[in-house]
Amino acid sequence: MLLLVAVCLAGLLPGVATAWLLRGRGWPLAVAAGLGVTLALPGALIVTMLVFPPIGLAVALLSLREALHAYDDGRVWVGTAWAATVALSLACAGVAW
């Protein structure tokens, strides 16, 4: 659960900070910039896993651990989200099923 909170904060905090810093130029621009920063982070992670496959393997292992813990706790939707992250990370790392 702690890793999930950390991932959510890492993904949302730069966008919130960008929107807060640009609020003086108007809220529509600030919100657009915040959304751009927030949506760029997952893309940057995927590109990083494509360029350097060991990072993809590390993300897959950590996500697998979290998926198993979520399934053990009965949180099926969270476990499924982590399992999808495992599949994406392994695909980026070039591991064949």
Secondary structure, 3 states (H helix, E strand, C coil): CHHHHHHHHHHHHHHHHHHHHCHHHCHHHHHHHHHHHHHHHHHHHHHHHHHCHHHHHHHHHHHHHHHHHHHHCCCHHHHHHHHHHHHHHHHHHCCCC
